[in-house]
Amino acid sequence: MAELEAKRRDFCCVRINLNEGDVRTDLDFFRKLFHSVLMAAFGSGAYGGRKSPTFFSYLELNASGTLSDLEQMPLICAIIIASAVKSGNINLNVPDDMLQEDLINIRSELKKPILILVDECNVLRENRIILEKLRNIFMNMTGFMLMFAATDDFFPVMDEVFSPIMRQFKRIDIGPFKGEDDVKQCIRGPLERLLLSERDVRNLAPSPFISEVEALSGRKPYEIQLICHELFKRCQEGKSKRFSLNLNTLESIQEVLARGQNINDRPLLKTARKMRSSLFQVLDAACGGTEQLDIADTWRVEYLLNGESRWNEEQYFKNCSELEALGFIRVEPGAVSFCGDQFDRIYLKYLARSKAARLSLAGLSADDFIFASFGRVAEELEGLRPIAGARSDGGPQDITPIIDCIGGAQLPTDCDLTPLFEGILLGVMYQDVGSSVRLFELRFKGDIGSGQAWFIWQDPEHVAGLKKLRKRFDEIRKNGTKVQTEIEILSWDLRVPSPLEVSNTVQALGDEHLATRVANELMDMVQFFYVRQRDKMRAMEVAKAAFRLQQSRLHPSANNVGYLYMDHRDFDEARLWLQAAIQYAEENEQQLYLYNSGVLYALTGDYVAAKFELSRAKEQRQVGASCAQRLYVDENGKLMTIEVLEPPSLLALIDEALDAISAMSEQSVTYQVLS
């Protein structure tokens, strides 16, 4: 994301992926740094680009350590580094002043700022001197920006070297994704870019798998990518036909995590490998969600939700004492803390899963942990969806105005737009318009705090399911009396509004955040109904509602909506959406958008513009498509389209469309001559 934004601002971007070998010596690191910067500069046209005498002189110097024409190499460090490598002088310290001078030379030749992105920076902890040298070189240089990517373990060293880090760097914490849609895109997006069809992507990464990954990874992008990388590798090797989390794949992920780590030097992990499954469950109950509750309160939460189905109170505290003796937790007044580092947290999650236990070690606040614990209840009951939670130390919040607003009434000016309002809207939008859903409110008040948790039951007519749900809530209420926690359950039946009613309500409220969230959801619904359900009329209804919210134009599915309008021959509306899709798309993702734009121009008779767009599409990186309009000339010489589902290649359709446009252009010229 940073790289794309930097390129948009006309930076020269340099990406450096470090490994342990790159930080063994000063020469190893700064050779890689200098080479990466110089090659990026050549790629951006510096010193004549990659066909210049300077470029080939640098390649010669890099390969042989000698130069046939010294005048073609204006950079001193290139010569010094190549000479040191040739002579085997691995202990050379690249001179700070010469390296700085050459970097300034490169920056002046480029005439643009340079962004240096350094990934896997944790390895720099092993060579603090390199960090100090980086500080000395770049501290007072203009035209350069450094970006380091690492885990939390790296930042104490950074803080010591740059003293303090905040003086020269801005720390950006990349937290978990906010919703399931982000997790889904993180998993399926790379597969779609491999030109796999929509059906193949869903078969390879089905919805149940996405839910499993979301729960196991805690929505953390790094862990999601790690899981998918290993599972994709297993599919390539023929060990699996689809992504799935089983014992074999979890062991494979553990092996990847252990690379570069000596597990035997980590006493916690060495002990955990022999630990019984039930102790992992106790560890999760004691500090898996939060480390901000007293140990007595962790038992209250455990009993409230599970009673004594897993342990009684005596067994629970005995197990906690065992975990403390093994060095896993530290019990203090008001807190139960996990004693491992970040690597231990990640590794133990997957080790626990391989032992059929759940362990999150999420580090939530106490409030968020309590609401997340109530949310787990929904996992037991199909059709129940947690949507929001809120503290209510001053008394429970009256949500009647919010319910009335969803029903069409005006929201009072003194009523805050809470996450509940957003949660209800997003929770009911996929249901049939005019049908009913039931909103449940669980109020709790006790030693663990006071608050409200809300759920949506999507099928109020499901009598057996509703009976099971009420039984579960009654169990929680009964358990609450044993741990000094009052539980009250309330419910309301809500009519599902139409997409247009939703967008009108949101537009009237004028809340930017809410409008963006609802617009994004409506755009996803267009994709869902048109591509997956093949329900064009429902998709069109949702598209019209999305159009009322300006934020929808920035959504990646703007192309799909443009295609939908084009299919309905509403060409003016289609043009607006396709222009938005092209404007906001990444440069290498535009082939389908440009193709659709070319077809649209052809259908409106602008063959010059159509040819231009299609020619641009042909030069783009190939992408897949769920469907596309094939453009051709029929036997009567009339320009026609027909929808093709999951075309194997857009290039063939582009070539056929260009031929059709050429034929129509020739007809037009012939007609003019005859006239």
Secondary structure, DSSP 4 states (H G I P E B T S, - for coil): -HHHHHHHTTPEEEEEE--GGGGSSHHHHHHHHHHHHHHHHHHTTGGGGGGSHHHHHHHHHHHHS--S-GGG---HHHHHHHHHHHHT-TT----HHHHHHHHHHHHHHHTS-EEEEEE-GGGGGG-HHHHHHHHHHHTT-SSEEEEE---GGGHHHHHHHHSSHHHH---------SSHHHHHHHHHHHHHTTT--HHHHHHHS-HHHHHHHHHHHTT-HHHHHHHHHHHHHHHHTTS-SS----HHHHHHHHHHHHTT--GGG-HHHHHHTT--HHHHHHHIIIIISBSSS-HHHHHHHHHHHHTTSS--HHHHHHHHHHHHHTTSEEEETTEEEE-S-HHHHHHHHHHHHHTT-------B-HHHHHHHHHHHHHHTSTTEEEEEEEE-TTS----HHHHHHHTTPPPPTT----HHHHHHHHHHTTSPTT-EEEEEEEEEEETTEEEEEEEEES-TT-HHHHHHHHHHHHHHHHHHHHTTEEEEEEEEEEEPPPHHHHHHHHHHHT-HHHHHHHHHHHHHHHHIIIIIS--HHHHHHHHHHHHTSGGGGGSTTHHHHHHHHHHTT-HHHHHHHHHHHHHHS-GGG-HHHHHHHHHHHHHTT-HHHHHHHHHHHHHSPP---SEEEEEEE-TTS-EEEEEEES-S-HHHHHHHHHHHHHHHHHHHHHHHHH-
